[in-house]
Amino acid sequence: MSFTIIDFNVVDADTGEVLGPVVEAGSIASQQALESVLDVLGQQEARVKAEELRLQAIIENARRTLSRKQSYLGYLRSIYNAPIEVYAKSQLEGKKTKSIATPFGTVAFRTTKGGLKVADKGLAASSAIGLGLSHAVKLTYEFQISKLTDDQRHSIATSTILPEGFELVPDKETMSIKTGVE
């Protein structure tokens, strides 16, 4: 995110939105200055958290409303599907077209090809191997570094040539600021 300053306001350079007043960071030279800065950060984090909680509540309310509407749609489809199918098939009987179009929607019939389908990939793979069809089975592997012992991890990390697929990442010091709001 990049910022620009316009009329003593911080403006998001990407969206043009005014984010708030300009603040001069300066240096922190005393406990009082540190506490003042942490107070400002904490207040803004509290505003952000409050807005996130409000947004979550709105989303949950909208989800409940959507769920009720989806349930009612399911009910409507369950009572109308059969009569629509009977009527549409009677109207299409003897015609080459398989659809009825109206201003409010289309009823279309399509034939999907049946045949052998995979219901459970793992079980199908095991069955195929048992039937001698291993040429149709693809195995995938995933390395899990968490399964290595400390000795194994050390051995790989200190080898003269690092095996392909690995990298050494140096220790990194990070700083966190906690205001207690999060």
C-alpha positions in Angstrom: 0.0 0.0 0.0 1.4 3.4 -0.9 0.4 6.7 0.6 0.5 10.3 -0.5 -0.1 13.5 1.6 -2.7 16.0 0.4 -3.8 19.0 2.6 -2.3 17.4 5.8 -4.2 14.2 5.2 -2.9 10.7 4.4 -4.4 9.5 1.1 -4.3 5.9 -0.2 -2.4 6.4 -3.5 -4.2 3.4 -5.1 -7.8 4.2 -4.2 -7.7 8.0 -3.5 -9.4 7.5 -0.1 -8.5 9.8 2.7 -7.3 7.6 5.6 -6.7 10.1 8.3 -4.6 13.1 9.4 -0.8 13.2 8.9 1.2 12.2 11.9 4.9 13.0 12.4 6.6 9.9 13.7 9.8 11.5 15.0 11.9 9.6 17.6 10.8 8.0 20.8 12.9 9.5 23.5 11.0 8.8 26.7 8.6 6.4 28.4 5.8 9.0 28.1 6.4 9.3 24.4 6.3 5.5 23.9 3.1 5.2 25.9 1.5 8.0 23.9 2.4 6.3 20.6 1.2 2.9 21.9 -2.1 4.6 23.0 -2.6 6.0 19.5 -1.9 2.6 18.0 -4.2 0.9 20.5 -7.1 3.3 19.8 -6.8 2.7 16.0 -6.6 -1.1 16.5 -9.7 -0.9 18.6 -11.5 1.0 15.8 -10.3 -1.6 13.3 -11.4 -4.5 15.5 -14.8 -3.0 16.2 -15.3 -2.5 12.5 -14.2 -6.1 11.8 -16.7 -7.4 14.5 -19.5 -5.3 13.0 -18.7 -6.6 9.5 -18.7 -10.2 10.8 -22.1 -9.7 12.4 -23.5 -8.2 9.2 -22.1 -11.1 7.2 -23.6 -13.7 9.6 -26.9 -12.0 9.5 -26.8 -12.0 5.7 -25.8 -15.7 5.7 -28.8 -16.6 7.9 -31.1 -14.7 5.5 -29.5 -16.3 2.5 -29.8 -19.8 4.1 -33.6 -19.2 4.7 -34.0 -18.1 1.1 -32.0 -21.1 -0.2 -34.2 -23.4 1.9 -37.4 -21.9 0.5 -35.9 -22.2 -3.0 -35.3 -25.8 -2.3 -38.9 -26.2 -1.2 -40.2 -24.4 -4.3 -38.1 -26.6 -6.6 -39.2 -29.8 -4.8 -42.9 -29.0 -5.5 -42.6 -27.5 -9.0 -39.9 -29.7 -10.6 -42.2 -32.6 -11.4 -45.1 -30.6 -12.9 -42.6 -28.5 -14.9 -41.0 -31.6 -16.3 -44.3 -33.2 -17.2 -45.5 -30.0 -19.0 -42.2 -29.3 -20.7 -41.9 -32.9 -22.0 -45.4 -32.8 -23.4 -44.7 -29.5 -25.2 -41.4 -30.8 -26.7 -42.7 -34.2 -27.7 -42.0 -34.8 -31.4 -39.8 -31.7 -31.7 -36.1 -31.5 -32.4 -35.5 -28.9 -29.7 -35.0 -29.9 -26.1 -35.7 -26.5 -24.5 -38.6 -24.1 -23.8 -37.5 -20.5 -23.3 -39.7 -18.0 -21.5 -39.0 -14.4 -20.3 -38.7 -15.8 -16.8 -36.4 -18.8 -17.5 -35.6 -21.8 -19.6 -36.5 -25.4 -19.2 -33.9 -27.5 -20.9 -33.3 -31.2 -21.1 -29.8 -32.6 -21.7 -28.7 -36.1 -21.8 -25.4 -36.7 -19.9 -23.5 -39.8 -20.9 -23.5 -42.5 -18.3 -20.7 -45.0 -17.7 -18.0 -45.8 -15.2 -17.2 -42.9 -12.8 -14.8 -42.7 -9.8 -16.8 -42.3 -6.6 -13.8 -42.4 -4.2 -10.3 -41.8 -5.6 -8.4 -43.7 -2.9 -10.6 -46.8 -3.0 -10.7 -46.7 -6.8 -6.9 -46.6 -6.9 -6.6 -49.5 -4.4 -9.1 -51.5 -6.4 -7.3 -50.7 -9.7 -4.0 -51.9 -8.3 -5.7 -55.1 -7.0 -7.1 -55.7 -10.5 -3.7 -55.2 -12.1 -4.5 -51.8 -13.5 -1.6 -50.0 -11.9 -0.8 -48.2 -15.1 -4.0 -46.1 -14.5 -3.0 -45.1 -11.0 -1.1 -41.9 -10.3 0.7 -41.6 -7.0 1.5 -38.2 -5.5 4.0 -37.4 -2.7 4.3 -34.6 -0.3 7.3 -33.9 1.9 6.5 -33.1 5.5 9.5 -31.5 7.2 7.7 -31.7 10.6 8.1 -35.5 10.5 11.9 -35.2 10.5 13.8 -35.8 13.8 16.2 -33.0 15.0 19.1 -35.2 13.9 17.7 -35.7 10.4 17.0 -32.0 10.0 20.5 -31.1 11.2 22.1 -33.6 8.8 20.3 -32.1 5.8 21.0 -28.5 6.9 24.7 -29.1 7.4 25.4 -31.2 4.3 28.0 -29.8 2.0 25.6 -29.7 -0.9 22.0 -28.9 0.1 19.6 -31.5 -1.6 17.3 -30.1 -4.2 14.0 -28.7 -2.9 15.5 -27.4 0.3 16.8 -24.0 1.3 18.4 -22.6 4.4 16.7 -19.7 5.9 18.7 -17.6 8.5 17.2 -16.7 11.9 15.3 -13.5 11.7 14.4 -11.1 14.5 10.9 -9.6 14.4 9.3 -7.0 16.5 5.6 -7.0 17.5 3.6 -4.3 19.0 0.7 -5.4 21.2 -1.8 -3.0 22.5 -4.1 -5.6 24.0 -6.9 -4.9 21.6 -6.3 -7.7 19.2 
